[in-house]
Amino acid sequence: MNWILVPQQVITGLLNGGTLALIALGIVLIFKSSEVFNFAHGHMVMVGAYVTWWFAGGTSQDGEMPVDLPFALAVIVGIVIAILVGLLIERIALRPMSGQPLLAIMLMTLGLAQLFEGLVTVLFGTQPKGFPSPITSNEPITFANPFAPEDAMLMFKTIRIDPTRLATFIVAIVVAVGFIFFFNYTNIGLSMRATSENHELARSVGIKVPRVFGLSWAIAGIVATLGGILLAMLSGVSVNLATVALVAFPAILLGGLESLGGAIVGGLAVGLVQALVQASSVGAIRNSSDIAPYVLLLIVLVIRPEGLFGQKRIERI
């Protein structure tokens, strides 16, 4: 381990983990409300980023640029479209499958993922594209590295924080915490929690379960779009954004499938582990940062199968 790089990597890992936590939160929401693991969430992230980019002045596959809205307005339009997409997914694709085995419903989400990827490829192509950012300054925030010796190179004596990365982290954490507050302390959120525990019991007390399902998918669309925008601000917009959900899966299972707070902790942990592995002085370990979250996940699940904050359920046979 190159200890000089540890403070820099810790900060970078936590900042990256904030966006992962936000994306993981959307998957946990769908699972809590309907017990469906949404394999299309990563592609919803990608679609949200592309839609916002297009309204902010992006061009379609044939070079047309019909709109060029201010960034803030483009984000609002992207969120509105994400709500509509979430409602349509629940109403057209998933509600008719009510009562079917969960495996069939999860396969439906896989089909939706391929549909979204095909539509994006046809409309916008496969080439990565730049994404507008409201952060105008690229000057990093710097402060002294406490681990750097006196004779260290100048580049190792300071810790640098990218302002765009810091802004995306702050937005992701604020949105995630606000959403947890909504889920735990509002009437709509409490209805969603009741539905997640027992659908039939929720119906018996007057909760309209189909409406709750639709609302859950609409909120998941908002979370996915915000996550896609934050990721695109860092790396640009491309079809590869859909693969980020693969990194979010270990975060979800690590924190616990039913825990919103666990999704945040899991996302931060995954970002931190990846960054620390990249700081390793051993080349073979450093190059394995992509599989490090899964190794951490295996270790945690062996010790605590329900995840760090998941609920242990005991069923009588």
C-alpha positions in Angstrom: 0.0 0.0 0.0 1.3 3.4 -1.0 0.5 5.3 2.2 1.2 8.7 0.7 -1.8 8.2 -1.6 -4.2 7.0 1.0 -5.7 10.3 2.1 -6.3 11.3 -1.6 -7.8 7.9 -2.4 -10.1 8.0 0.7 -11.5 11.3 -0.3 -11.9 10.4 -3.9 -13.5 7.1 -3.0 -16.0 8.6 -0.7 -16.9 11.3 -3.3 -17.5 8.6 -5.9 -19.4 6.5 -3.5 -22.0 9.3 -2.9 -23.4 8.9 -6.5 -23.3 5.1 -6.2 -25.3 5.4 -3.0 -28.0 7.5 -4.7 -28.3 5.0 -7.6 -28.5 2.1 -5.1 -31.3 3.9 -3.3 -33.5 3.7 -6.3 -33.1 -0.1 -6.6 -33.8 -0.6 -2.9 -37.0 1.5 -3.2 -38.4 -0.7 -5.8 -37.5 -3.9 -3.9 -39.0 -2.5 -0.7 -42.3 -1.6 -2.3 -42.8 -4.6 -4.6 -40.0 -7.2 -3.8 -38.8 -6.9 -7.4 -35.1 -6.5 -8.1 -35.0 -3.9 -10.9 -32.3 -5.0 -13.3 -33.3 -2.1 -15.6 -32.3 0.6 -13.1 -28.8 1.1 -14.7 -30.4 1.7 -18.0 -32.9 4.1 -16.5 -29.8 6.0 -15.2 -28.5 6.1 -18.8 -31.8 7.2 -20.3 -32.1 10.0 -17.7 -28.7 11.3 -18.5 -29.3 11.1 -22.3 -32.7 12.9 -22.1 -31.3 15.7 -19.9 -28.2 16.0 -22.2 -30.5 16.2 -25.3 -32.7 19.0 -23.8 -29.6 20.9 -22.7 -28.4 21.1 -26.3 -27.3 17.7 -27.4 -27.8 16.3 -30.9 -29.6 13.2 -32.1 -28.1 10.5 -34.3 -29.0 12.5 -37.5 -27.4 15.7 -36.1 -30.6 17.5 -35.2 -30.6 19.7 -32.2 -34.3 20.8 -31.7 -33.9 22.3 -28.2 -31.2 24.1 -26.2 -32.6 24.8 -22.8 -30.6 26.2 -19.8 -29.1 23.4 -17.7 -31.5 23.8 -14.7 -34.5 23.7 -17.0 -33.2 20.7 -18.9 -32.8 18.9 -15.5 -36.4 19.6 -14.6 -37.6 18.4 -18.0 -35.5 15.3 -17.6 -37.0 14.6 -14.2 -40.6 15.1 -15.5 -39.9 12.6 -18.3 -38.4 10.2 -15.8 -41.6 10.3 -13.8 -43.7 9.5 -16.9 -41.3 6.7 -17.9 -41.5 5.2 -14.4 -45.3 5.4 -14.4 -45.5 3.8 -17.9 -43.2 1.0 -16.9 -45.4 0.1 -13.9 -48.7 0.5 -15.7 -47.9 -1.1 -19.1 -45.2 -3.6 -18.4 -45.4 -4.7 -14.8 -49.0 -4.3 -13.6 -50.4 -6.9 -16.1 -47.8 -9.4 -14.6 -49.3 -9.0 -11.1 -49.5 -12.5 -9.5 -46.8 -14.0 -11.7 -43.7 -15.5 -10.3 -41.1 -12.9 -9.2 -38.6 -14.4 -11.6 -40.8 -13.6 -14.6 -41.1 -10.0 -13.4 -37.4 -9.7 -13.0 -36.9 -11.1 -16.5 -39.3 -8.4 -17.7 -37.0 -5.7 -16.2 -34.1 -7.3 -18.1 -36.1 -7.0 -21.3 -36.8 -3.3 -20.5 -33.1 -2.8 -20.0 -32.4 -4.1 -23.5 -35.2 -2.0 -24.9 -33.8 1.2 -23.4 -30.3 0.4 -24.6 -31.6 -0.2 -28.1 -33.6 3.0 -28.2 -30.7 5.1 -27.0 -28.3 3.5 -29.5 -30.8 4.2 -32.4 -31.5 7.8 -31.3 -28.1 9.0 -30.2 -25.5 6.5 -31.3 -22.8 4.8 -29.2 -20.1 7.5 -29.2 -19.5 9.1 -25.8 -20.5 12.7 -25.6 -19.6 15.7 -23.4 -22.1 16.7 -20.8 -22.8 20.3 -19.7 -21.9 21.2 -16.1 -23.0 24.2 -14.0 -19.6 24.1 -12.3 -17.6 26.7 -14.2 -14.3 26.4 -12.2 -12.0 23.5 -12.9 -9.4 24.6 -10.2 -9.1 21.9 -7.6 -9.5 22.5 -3.9 -6.1 21.7 -2.3 -4.8 21.2 1.2 -1.7 19.5 2.8 -1.3 15.8 2.8 -0.4 14.7 6.4 1.1 11.4 5.1 3.6 13.0 2.7 7.3 13.1 4.0 9.5 16.2 3.5 11.3 14.7 0.5 8.2 13.6 -1.3 7.4 15.0 -4.8 5.4 18.2 -4.8 2.4 16.4 -6.4 2.2 14.1 -3.4 2.3 16.9 -0.8 -1.2 18.1 -1.5 -4.6 16.5 -1.6 -6.8 17.7 -4.5 -10.6 17.7 -4.6 -12.2 18.2 -8.0 -15.0 20.8 -7.5 -17.4 18.9 -9.8 -16.9 15.7 -7.9 -17.4 17.5 -4.6 -20.6 19.1 -6.0 -22.0 15.8 -7.2 -21.3 14.2 -3.8 -23.1 16.9 -1.9 -26.1 16.8 -4.2 -26.2 12.9 -4.1 -26.1 12.8 -0.3 -28.6 15.6 0.2 -31.1 13.9 -2.2 -30.5 10.5 -0.5 -31.1 11.8 3.0 -34.1 13.9 1.9 -35.6 10.8 0.3 -35.0 8.7 3.4 -36.8 11.4 5.4 -39.7 11.3 2.9 -39.9 7.6 3.1 -40.0 7.5 6.9 -41.9 10.6 8.0 -44.5 11.4 5.3 -47.9 9.8 4.8 -47.0 8.7 1.3 -43.8 7.2 2.5 -45.5 5.4 5.3 -48.0 4.0 2.8 -45.1 2.7 0.7 -43.5 1.1 3.8 -46.8 -0.6 4.7 -47.2 -1.9 1.2 -43.7 -3.3 1.3 -44.5 -5.3 4.4 -47.8 -6.8 3.4 -49.8 -6.0 0.2 -53.0 -7.6 1.4 -52.9 -5.9 4.8 -52.2 -2.6 3.2 -55.3 -3.0 1.0 -57.4 -3.8 4.1 -56.6 -0.5 5.6 -57.5 1.5 2.5 -54.1 1.9 0.8 -54.3 1.8 -3.0 -51.5 -0.6 -3.7 -51.3 -0.2 -7.5 -51.0 3.6 -7.0 -48.2 3.0 -4.5 -46.4 0.8 -7.0 -46.7 3.5 -9.7 -45.4 6.1 -7.3 -42.5 3.9 -6.4 -41.4 3.5 -10.0 -41.9 7.3 -10.6 -39.6 8.1 -7.7 -37.1 5.5 -8.8 -37.1 7.2 -12.2 -36.3 10.5 -10.5 -33.5 9.0 -8.5 -32.1 7.2 -11.6 -32.2 10.5 -13.6 -30.4 12.5 -10.9 -27.8 9.7 -10.6 -27.3 9.7 -14.3 -26.9 13.5 -14.4 -24.3 13.4 -11.6 -22.4 10.6 -13.3 -22.5 12.3 -16.7 -21.1 15.5 -15.2 -18.0 13.5 -14.2 -17.5 11.2 -17.2 -19.7 12.4 -20.0 -22.8 10.6 -21.3 -22.6 7.2 -23.0 -24.3 3.8 -23.0 -21.6 2.7 -20.6 -23.5 4.6 -17.8 -25.9 1.6 -17.7 -23.1 -0.6 -16.3 -22.7 1.5 -13.2 -25.7 -0.4 -11.7 -23.4 -3.5 -11.7 -21.2 -1.6 -9.2 -24.3 -0.5 -7.3 -25.5 -4.2 -6.8 -22.7 -5.0 -4.3 -23.5 -1.7 -2.5 -27.1 -2.8 -2.1 -26.4 -6.3 -0.9 -23.7 -5.0 1.4 -26.0 -2.5 3.1 -29.1 -4.8 3.0 -31.7 -5.1 0.4 -34.4 -3.6 2.5 -32.4 -0.8 4.1 -32.3 2.7 2.6 -29.6 3.9 5.0 -27.7 0.7 4.2 -27.7 1.7 0.5 -25.9 4.9 1.4 -23.4 3.2 3.6 -22.9 0.4 1.0 -22.3 3.0 -1.8 -19.7 4.9 0.2 -18.0 1.6 1.2 -17.8 0.4 -2.4 -16.4 3.7 -3.6 -13.9 3.7 -0.7 -12.7 0.1 -1.3 -12.3 0.7 -5.0 -10.2 3.8 -4.4 -8.0 2.1 -1.7 -7.3 -0.9 -4.0 -6.2 1.5 -6.7 -3.7 3.0 -4.2 -2.0 -0.4 -3.8 1.7 -0.6 -4.7 1.2 -4.2 -6.0 0.2 -4.0 -9.7 -2.0 -7.2 -9.6 -4.0 -5.8 -6.7 -4.2 -2.3 -8.1 -5.6 -3.6 -11.4 -8.3 -5.6 -9.6 -10.3 -2.6 -8.3 -13.3 -3.6 -10.4 -13.7 -6.9 -8.5 -12.8 -5.5 -5.1 -16.5 -4.6 -4.2 -17.5 -8.1 -4.9 -14.8 -9.6 -2.7 -15.9 -7.3 0.1 -19.5 -8.3 -0.5 -18.6 -12.0 -0.3 -16.8 -11.4 3.0 -19.7 -9.5 4.5 -22.4 -12.0 3.3 -20.5 -14.9 4.8 -20.5 -13.2 8.2 -24.0 -11.6 7.9 -26.1 -13.0 5.0 -28.8 -10.3 5.2 -26.2 -7.5 4.8 -25.0 -4.9 7.3 -28.4 -3.3 8.0 -30.8 -5.8 6.4 -33.6 -7.5 8.3 -33.2 -11.1 9.3 -36.5 -12.9 8.5 -37.3 -16.3 10.0 -40.0 -18.2 8.2 -41.7 -21.3 9.6 -41.8 -24.3 7.3 
